[in-house]
Amino acid sequence: MDTRPKTIYLPDTMVNWPWPRTINPHYEDVKAEVDASFRDFKALSPKSQEAFDKCDFGATYPAYQHWLIPTHQEEYTDMENEAVTKERVGIVLDALHNPHKIRPEDECILGEIARQFWARAIQSASLPSQRHFLETFDEYLNSVVVEALDREQGRRRSLDDYIKLRCATVGLKPSLTILEMGMDLPDEVFYHPIIMDLTNCITELIFIDNDMTSYSKEQAAGNEFHNLISIVMLELDLDSGSAMAWAAHYHTEVQKRFIDGLAKVPSWGPSVDVLVKEYLNGAANWVRASHSWGFESQRYFGTMGPKIRQTRLVPLLPGPDRKAM
């Protein structure tokens, strides 16, 4: 008999985050155009396309993630083994590094989607942002391969190892390069230890919130080895409620690290400092956007997002071996 609770309390990690929810005034117009363009590729099955539309990734992710996200969708990698995932990652990386090369006709559609995206992006993106995107996106895609191998082997990582891998699989660092595509952010700024730590903070905050929000759905799907709450429960011998509280405390600590870090950002002169401020404000807003998206889209809670946001009570879905009677 299943004695687990029927609901889980979801702590509000963002109650004291200084950046409010804001939405780009051009969002609706751009979303309609990007959605139509993506559908033309017929990259997803009708069922997956319907699920993808309900997720409304554009509410938090930049437009280019409309092809980034499918690389991590069930249609492509979430249920694939390491060999297949590695092959598809190789296709995407080759397309990014050769955006003017015609893709083979029998190749996975991800190659052509990636090629068209990058061919357009390099027409307007600054050279530093192009370098930063290729570097961080390579790291992200290779982490997806590692995750696939973990899944194939049934590997459960330690908490520290999981956090290191999750900071890559969340895909946030390549996403942040959209913030600098219209600016020449020097490498000495981008790779400065303080800026890198602030970026790491943003990455951690987003994956913590995502793993807390997605826990019920992930454990029901049997993906418990790639979720912070499940890892904390196993390693620290906690129940789900205590693991949620642990994650919320971790989130608070990282928030403080970010706020304190802002006061330590050096000056590179007025013309660069204004760019750094814009970049960091955009990154901080991303945390709010991602957190809000978890409730505003139907990715994790279906149509119950607004209610769960108010009550903080998440129904615990039955797992693969404990289906509802």
MIDO-977974 format. One record per residue (C-alpha): residue in one letter; x, z, y. Coordinates in nm, 4 decimals, padded with zeros to 6 digits. Each point is the difference from the previous one (the first is absolute). Example, Ala and Ser with C-alpha at 12.3 -4.5 7.8 and 13.67 -1.06 7.14 Angstrom:
2
+-----+----------+----------+----------+
| res |     east |       up |    north |
+-----+----------+----------+----------+
|   a |  01.2300 |  00.7800 | -00.4500 |
|   s |  00.1370 | -00.0660 |  00.3440 |
+-----+----------+----------+----------+
//
This chain:
325
+-----+----------+----------+----------+
| res |     east |       up |    north |
+-----+----------+----------+----------+
|   m |  00.0000 |  00.0000 |  00.0000 |
|   d |  00.1328 | -00.0983 |  00.3422 |
|   t |  00.0322 |  00.3173 |  00.2104 |
|   r |  00.1464 | -00.1680 |  00.3079 |
|   p | -00.1807 |  00.0329 |  00.3340 |
|   k | -00.2507 | -00.2715 |  00.0882 |
|   t |  00.1378 | -00.0326 |  00.3534 |
|   i |  00.3357 |  00.0501 |  00.1720 |
|   y |  00.0501 |  00.1331 |  00.3517 |
|   l |  00.1960 | -00.2495 |  00.2107 |
|   p |  00.1863 |  00.1829 |  00.2810 |
|   d | -00.0094 | -00.1618 |  00.3435 |
|   t |  00.3688 | -00.0678 |  00.0536 |
|   m | -00.0436 | -00.1768 |  00.3339 |
|   v | -00.1963 |  00.2552 |  00.2017 |
|   n |  00.3012 |  00.0719 |  00.2248 |
|   w |  00.1580 | -00.3482 |  00.0099 |
|   p |  00.0362 | -00.0896 |  00.3726 |
|   w | -00.0704 | -00.3738 | -00.0371 |
|   p | -00.3738 | -00.0906 |  00.0074 |
|   r | -00.1691 | -00.2785 | -00.1940 |
|   t |  00.0277 | -00.3301 |  00.1873 |
|   i | -00.0972 | -00.3520 | -00.1065 |
|   n |  00.1401 | -00.3188 |  00.1461 |
|   p | -00.2686 | -00.1702 |  00.2148 |
|   h |  00.0800 | -00.3314 | -00.1702 |
|   y | -00.0475 |  00.1449 | -00.3478 |
|   e | -00.3374 | -00.1553 | -00.0885 |
|   d |  00.0931 | -00.3510 |  00.1128 |
|   v |  00.3388 |  00.0041 | -00.1735 |
|   k | -00.1446 |  00.1545 | -00.3154 |
|   a | -00.2565 | -00.2777 | -00.0363 |
|   e |  00.2662 | -00.2706 |  00.0373 |
|   v |  00.2489 |  00.1664 | -00.2367 |
|   d | -00.2643 |  00.0761 | -00.2627 |
|   a | -00.1128 | -00.3632 | -00.0026 |
|   s |  00.3580 | -00.1241 | -00.0248 |
|   f |  00.0798 |  00.2337 | -00.2891 |
|   r | -00.3120 | -00.0996 | -00.1963 |
|   d |  00.1103 | -00.3633 |  00.0204 |
|   f |  00.2912 |  00.0854 | -00.2318 |
|   k | -00.2417 |  00.1183 | -00.2718 |
|   a |  00.2697 |  00.2512 | -00.0937 |
|   l | -00.2426 |  00.2503 | -00.1501 |
|   s | -00.2788 | -00.0206 | -00.2523 |
|   p | -00.3521 |  00.0338 |  00.1502 |
|   k | -00.0162 |  00.3614 | -00.1194 |
|   s |  00.3409 |  00.0869 |  00.1447 |
|   q | -00.0806 | -00.1820 |  00.3250 |
|   e | -00.3171 |  00.2045 |  00.0374 |
|   a |  00.1928 |  00.3234 | -00.0576 |
|   f |  00.2714 | -00.1176 |  00.2416 |
|   d | -00.2565 | -00.0717 |  00.2733 |
|   k | -00.1485 |  00.3486 | -00.0351 |
|   c |  00.3438 |  00.1514 |  00.0537 |
|   d |  00.0228 | -00.1474 |  00.3523 |
|   f |  00.3803 |  00.0265 |  00.0050 |
|   g |  00.0124 | -00.1569 |  00.3457 |
|   a | -00.1400 |  00.3208 |  00.1504 |
|   t |  00.3388 |  00.1640 | -00.0452 |
|   y |  00.2466 | -00.2659 | -00.1207 |
|   p |  00.1260 | -00.2976 |  00.1997 |
|   a | -00.1462 | -00.3386 | -00.0809 |
|   y |  00.2960 | -00.1046 | -00.2126 |
|   q | -00.0808 |  00.2713 | -00.2484 |
|   h | -00.2903 | -00.2133 | -00.1158 |
|   w |  00.2574 | -00.1604 | -00.2285 |
|   l |  00.2202 |  00.3074 | -00.0405 |
|   i | -00.2804 |  00.2139 | -00.1411 |
|   p | -00.1017 | -00.2445 | -00.2792 |
|   t |  00.3544 |  00.0220 | -00.1380 |
|   h | -00.0918 |  00.3550 | -00.0891 |
|   q | -00.3594 | -00.0695 | -00.1030 |
|   e | -00.1131 |  00.0237 | -00.3601 |
|   e | -00.0265 | -00.3793 | -00.0016 |
|   y |  00.3790 | -00.0267 |  00.0289 |
|   t |  00.2073 |  00.3095 | -00.0748 |
|   d | -00.1947 |  00.3236 | -00.0387 |
|   m | -00.0627 | -00.0547 | -00.3697 |
|   e |  00.2928 | -00.2314 | -00.0735 |
|   n |  00.3214 |  00.0828 | -00.1825 |
|   e |  00.3430 |  00.0018 |  00.1588 |
|   a |  00.0921 | -00.3538 | -00.1049 |
|   v | -00.3098 | -00.1648 |  00.1522 |
|   t |  00.0232 |  00.2099 |  00.3152 |
|   k |  00.3675 | -00.0841 |  00.0415 |
|   e | -00.0743 | -00.3709 | -00.0388 |
|   r | -00.2675 |  00.0095 |  00.2701 |
|   v |  00.2164 |  00.2056 |  00.2320 |
|   g |  00.2737 | -00.2612 | -00.0422 |
|   i | -00.2439 | -00.2745 |  00.0970 |
|   v | -00.1020 |  00.1817 |  00.3189 |
|   l |  00.3578 |  00.0779 |  00.1020 |
|   d |  00.1095 | -00.3589 | -00.0590 |
|   a | -00.2884 | -00.1240 |  00.2154 |
|   l |  00.0916 |  00.2374 |  00.2821 |
|   h |  00.3632 | -00.1060 | -00.0008 |
|   n | -00.0939 | -00.3694 | -00.0244 |
|   p | -00.3139 | -00.0374 |  00.2144 |
|   h |  00.0409 | -00.3759 |  00.0389 |
|   k |  00.0444 | -00.0738 | -00.3710 |
|   i | -00.2997 | -00.1499 | -00.1813 |
|   r | -00.1184 |  00.2344 | -00.2732 |
|   p | -00.0448 | -00.1258 | -00.3597 |
|   e | -00.3585 | -00.1058 | -00.0745 |
|   d | -00.0282 |  00.2191 | -00.3081 |
|   e |  00.1382 |  00.3108 |  00.1718 |
|   c | -00.1954 |  00.3198 |  00.0647 |
|   i | -00.1893 | -00.0384 |  00.3296 |
|   l |  00.1856 |  00.2976 |  00.1481 |
|   g |  00.2966 | -00.2273 |  00.0651 |
|   e | -00.1939 | -00.2367 |  00.2236 |
|   i | -00.1787 |  00.2855 |  00.1781 |
|   a |  00.3350 |  00.1645 |  00.0758 |
|   r |  00.1563 | -00.3287 |  00.1087 |
|   q | -00.2776 | -00.0849 |  00.2452 |
|   f | -00.0030 |  00.3517 |  00.1425 |
|   w |  00.3722 |  00.0080 |  00.0667 |
|   a |  00.0173 | -00.3571 |  00.1289 |
|   r | -00.2514 |  00.1038 |  00.2672 |
|   a |  00.1536 |  00.3403 |  00.0674 |
|   i |  00.3513 | -00.1266 |  00.0724 |
|   q | -00.1363 | -00.2245 |  00.2742 |
|   s | -00.0654 |  00.3011 |  00.2220 |
|   a |  00.1586 |  00.3095 | -00.1586 |
|   s |  00.3237 |  00.1236 |  00.1554 |
|   l |  00.3154 | -00.0506 | -00.2050 |
|   p |  00.0627 |  00.3758 | -00.0461 |
|   s | -00.3539 |  00.0503 | -00.1282 |
|   q |  00.0430 | -00.2877 | -00.2449 |
|   r |  00.3133 |  00.1588 | -00.1453 |
|   h | -00.1643 |  00.3404 | -00.0189 |
|   f | -00.3083 | -00.1389 | -00.1721 |
|   l |  00.1917 | -00.1904 | -00.2667 |
|   e |  00.2161 |  00.3019 | -00.0759 |
|   t | -00.2840 |  00.2538 | -00.0228 |
|   f | -00.2393 | -00.2346 | -00.1784 |
|   d |  00.2639 | -00.0687 | -00.2634 |
|   e |  00.0277 |  00.3766 | -00.0531 |
|   y | -00.3784 |  00.0298 | -00.0247 |
|   l | -00.0420 | -00.2789 | -00.2545 |
|   n |  00.2815 |  00.1254 | -00.2191 |
|   s | -00.1591 |  00.3459 |  00.0028 |
|   v | -00.3176 | -00.1611 | -00.1349 |
|   v |  00.2076 | -00.1306 | -00.2909 |
|   v |  00.1329 |  00.3509 | -00.0648 |
|   e | -00.3552 |  00.1349 |  00.0083 |
|   a | -00.1063 | -00.2641 | -00.2517 |
|   l |  00.2831 |  00.1039 | -00.2321 |
|   d | -00.1021 |  00.3659 |  00.0364 |
|   r | -00.3555 | -00.0947 | -00.0891 |
|   e |  00.1113 | -00.2080 | -00.2974 |
|   q |  00.2165 |  00.2820 | -00.1361 |
|   g | -00.2475 |  00.2769 |  00.0851 |
|   r |  00.2677 |  00.1696 |  00.2076 |
|   r | -00.0862 |  00.3052 |  00.2097 |
|   r |  00.2480 |  00.0558 |  00.2807 |
|   s |  00.1054 |  00.3358 |  00.1385 |
|   l | -00.1559 |  00.0932 |  00.3331 |
|   d |  00.3157 | -00.0846 |  00.1961 |
|   d |  00.0458 | -00.3335 | -00.1789 |
|   y | -00.3650 | -00.0848 |  00.0470 |
|   i |  00.0151 |  00.0629 |  00.3749 |
|   k |  00.3049 | -00.2271 |  00.0321 |
|   l | -00.1720 | -00.2823 | -00.1900 |
|   r | -00.3346 |  00.0492 |  00.1739 |
|   c |  00.1619 | -00.0329 |  00.3408 |
|   a |  00.0816 | -00.3558 | -00.1074 |
|   t | -00.3146 | -00.0959 | -00.1955 |
|   v | -00.2295 |  00.0994 |  00.2855 |
|   g |  00.1306 | -00.3118 |  00.1786 |
|   l |  00.0031 |  00.1579 |  00.3438 |
|   k |  00.3499 | -00.0873 |  00.1207 |
|   p | -00.0411 | -00.3788 | -00.0161 |
|   s | -00.3421 |  00.0441 |  00.1558 |
|   l |  00.1474 |  00.1803 |  00.3010 |
|   t |  00.2055 | -00.3071 |  00.0888 |
|   i | -00.3188 | -00.1517 |  00.1449 |
|   l |  00.0490 |  00.2501 |  00.2825 |
|   e |  00.3359 | -00.1521 |  00.0954 |
|   m | -00.0720 | -00.3687 | -00.0557 |
|   g | -00.0561 | -00.0461 |  00.3728 |
|   m |  00.3096 |  00.1935 |  00.1054 |
|   d |  00.3757 | -00.0157 | -00.0466 |
|   l |  00.0595 |  00.3426 | -00.1486 |
|   p |  00.3776 |  00.0259 | -00.0498 |
|   d |  00.1374 |  00.0939 | -00.3417 |
|   e |  00.1750 |  00.2992 |  00.1570 |
|   v | -00.3482 |  00.1334 |  00.0793 |
|   f | -00.1753 | -00.1033 | -00.3214 |
|   y |  00.2718 |  00.1511 | -00.2197 |
|   h |  00.0688 |  00.3070 |  00.2128 |
|   p | -00.0284 |  00.3135 | -00.2195 |
|   i | -00.2676 |  00.1587 |  00.2203 |
|   i | -00.2130 | -00.3161 |  00.0109 |
|   m |  00.0389 | -00.0435 | -00.3770 |
|   d | -00.1072 |  00.3602 | -00.0614 |
|   l | -00.3035 | -00.0466 |  00.2251 |
|   t | -00.0904 | -00.3120 | -00.1977 |
|   n |  00.0419 |  00.1965 | -00.3221 |
|   c | -00.2372 |  00.2638 |  00.1376 |
|   i | -00.2653 | -00.2625 |  00.0711 |
|   t |  00.0459 | -00.1393 | -00.3502 |
|   e | -00.0409 |  00.3426 | -00.1591 |
|   l | -00.3059 |  00.0902 |  00.2059 |
|   i | -00.1758 | -00.3209 | -00.0996 |
|   f |  00.0759 |  00.0214 | -00.3706 |
|   i | -00.1005 |  00.3687 | -00.0126 |
|   d | -00.3368 | -00.0774 |  00.1567 |
|   n | -00.0443 | -00.3051 | -00.2203 |
|   d |  00.0751 |  00.1909 | -00.3194 |
|   m | -00.2332 |  00.2844 |  00.0981 |
|   t | -00.2800 | -00.2432 |  00.0829 |
|   s |  00.0505 | -00.2158 | -00.3088 |
|   y |  00.0505 |  00.2806 | -00.2531 |
|   s | -00.3484 | -00.0048 | -00.1518 |
|   k |  00.0039 | -00.3774 | -00.0449 |
|   e |  00.3584 | -00.0097 | -00.1302 |
|   q | -00.0453 |  00.2720 | -00.2615 |
|   a | -00.3221 | -00.1619 | -00.1175 |
|   a |  00.1875 | -00.3281 | -00.0494 |
|   g |  00.2800 |  00.1719 | -00.1929 |
|   n |  00.2581 | -00.0552 |  00.2756 |
|   e |  00.0837 |  00.3676 |  00.0326 |
|   f |  00.3763 | -00.0539 | -00.0293 |
|   h |  00.0058 | -00.1757 |  00.3373 |
|   n | -00.1901 |  00.2494 |  00.2129 |
|   l |  00.1409 |  00.2988 |  00.1859 |
|   i | -00.2849 |  00.2352 | -00.0922 |
|   s |  00.0358 | -00.0683 | -00.3709 |
|   i |  00.3792 |  00.0388 |  00.0128 |
|   v | -00.0298 |  00.3308 |  00.1880 |
|   m | -00.2592 |  00.1270 | -00.2488 |
|   l |  00.2267 | -00.0786 | -00.2932 |
|   e |  00.3327 |  00.1132 |  00.1452 |
|   l | -00.1187 |  00.3140 |  00.1817 |
|   d | -00.2734 |  00.0895 | -00.2507 |
|   l | -00.2777 | -00.0034 |  00.2607 |
|   d | -00.3659 | -00.0951 | -00.0178 |
|   s | -00.1253 | -00.2901 |  00.2116 |
|   g | -00.1179 |  00.2207 |  00.2869 |
|   s |  00.3332 |  00.1814 |  00.0242 |
|   a |  00.1861 | -00.3303 | -00.0214 |
|   m | -00.2072 | -00.1323 |  00.2907 |
|   a |  00.0892 |  00.3101 |  00.2021 |
|   w |  00.3694 | -00.0500 | -00.0884 |
|   a | -00.0161 | -00.3623 |  00.1188 |
|   a | -00.1748 |  00.1003 |  00.3229 |
|   h |  00.2761 |  00.2536 |  00.0711 |
|   y |  00.2635 | -00.2642 | -00.0721 |
|   h | -00.1824 | -00.2313 |  00.2433 |
|   t |  00.0063 |  00.2694 |  00.2714 |
|   e |  00.3739 |  00.0492 | -00.0461 |
|   v |  00.0677 | -00.3727 |  00.0341 |
|   q | -00.2210 | -00.0187 |  00.3099 |
|   k |  00.2134 |  00.2712 |  00.1605 |
|   r |  00.3174 | -00.1841 | -00.0986 |
|   f | -00.1301 | -00.3122 |  00.1738 |
|   i | -00.1118 |  00.1768 |  00.3192 |
|   d |  00.3272 |  00.1920 |  00.0221 |
|   g |  00.1931 | -00.3197 | -00.0673 |
|   l | -00.1593 | -00.1794 |  00.2934 |
|   a |  00.1698 |  00.2465 |  00.2356 |
|   k |  00.3379 | -00.0963 | -00.1491 |
|   v | -00.0272 | -00.3760 |  00.0538 |
|   p |  00.3016 | -00.1093 |  00.2064 |
|   s | -00.0092 | -00.2356 |  00.2959 |
|   w |  00.1271 | -00.3565 | -00.0186 |
|   g | -00.0862 | -00.0806 |  00.3611 |
|   p | -00.3404 | -00.0619 |  00.1677 |
|   s | -00.0560 | -00.3505 | -00.1390 |
|   v |  00.0544 |  00.1078 | -00.3616 |
|   d | -00.1594 |  00.3441 |  00.0334 |
|   v | -00.3360 | -00.1552 |  00.0867 |
|   l |  00.0166 | -00.2067 | -00.3198 |
|   v |  00.0894 |  00.3048 | -00.2091 |
|   k | -00.2941 |  00.1928 |  00.1454 |
|   e | -00.2383 | -00.2877 | -00.0769 |
|   y |  00.1338 | -00.0303 | -00.3547 |
|   l | -00.0279 |  00.3723 | -00.0770 |
|   n | -00.3458 |  00.0295 |  00.1564 |
|   g | -00.1136 | -00.2909 | -00.2154 |
|   a |  00.1424 |  00.1663 | -00.3092 |
|   a | -00.1703 |  00.3308 |  00.0839 |
|   n | -00.3303 | -00.1786 |  00.0563 |
|   w |  00.0429 | -00.1601 | -00.3432 |
|   v | -00.0261 |  00.3436 | -00.1612 |
|   r | -00.3367 |  00.0542 |  00.1673 |
|   a | -00.1156 | -00.3507 | -00.0873 |
|   s |  00.0925 |  00.0343 | -00.3672 |
|   h | -00.1685 |  00.3396 | -00.0271 |
|   s | -00.3203 | -00.1305 |  00.1644 |
|   w |  00.0019 | -00.3130 | -00.2155 |
|   g | -00.0215 |  00.2160 | -00.3123 |
|   f | -00.3489 |  00.1049 |  00.1086 |
|   e | -00.1131 | -00.3070 |  00.1969 |
|   s |  00.0691 | -00.2540 | -00.2763 |
|   q | -00.1482 |  00.0040 | -00.3494 |
|   r |  00.3397 |  00.0035 | -00.1731 |
|   y | -00.0230 |  00.3516 | -00.1443 |
|   f | -00.3427 |  00.1430 |  00.0744 |
|   g | -00.2324 | -00.3000 | -00.0026 |
|   t | -00.2759 |  00.0565 |  00.2543 |
|   m |  00.0499 |  00.3790 | -00.0052 |
|   g |  00.3002 |  00.0003 |  00.2359 |
|   p | -00.1792 |  00.1289 |  00.3139 |
|   k | -00.1712 |  00.2772 | -00.1965 |
|   i |  00.3218 |  00.1084 | -00.1712 |
|   r |  00.1789 | -00.0036 |  00.3331 |
|   q | -00.2562 |  00.2512 |  00.1249 |
|   t | -00.0377 |  00.2245 | -00.3060 |
|   r |  00.3611 | -00.0400 | -00.1287 |
|   l | -00.1398 |  00.0094 | -00.3543 |
|   v |  00.1135 | -00.2833 | -00.2289 |
|   p | -00.1867 | -00.0610 | -00.3292 |
|   l |  00.2471 |  00.0157 | -00.2885 |
|   l | -00.0521 | -00.3202 | -00.1949 |
|   p |  00.0128 |  00.0167 | -00.3805 |
|   g |  00.3300 | -00.1126 | -00.1484 |
|   p |  00.0515 | -00.2657 | -00.2670 |
|   d | -00.0273 |  00.2513 | -00.2831 |
|   r | -00.2701 |  00.2167 |  00.1471 |
|   k | -00.2729 | -00.2392 |  00.1086 |
|   a | -00.3192 |  00.1535 |  00.1296 |
|   m | -00.2473 |  00.0779 | -00.2733 |
+-----+----------+----------+----------+
//
